[in-house]
Amino acid sequence: MGEQLAVWYKDQGEYLLGALFGLVTLDLFMFIAHCITERTTDGYGLTTFIISLSFFMVAYFERMYSNQEAH
């Protein structure tokens, strides 16, 4: 199972990275929209933004490292 997941991630990891980028972008957009409509940052939790940003950064750096190692 783990070997199959590793092969899938090497072949199609761009999809996961793109999905995480989309999630971070959506969270950021929702925060900006909240700030514009409410004119304050109160009442909006940035927890999902922080979690999705950390997942994105880990996946991005892992992808950069694996590409660098392959070349």
Secondary structure, DSSP 8 states (H G I E B T S, - for coil): -HHHHHHHHHHHHHHHHHHHHHHHHHHHHHHHHHHHHHSSSTT---HHHHHHHHHHHHHHHHHHHHHHHH-
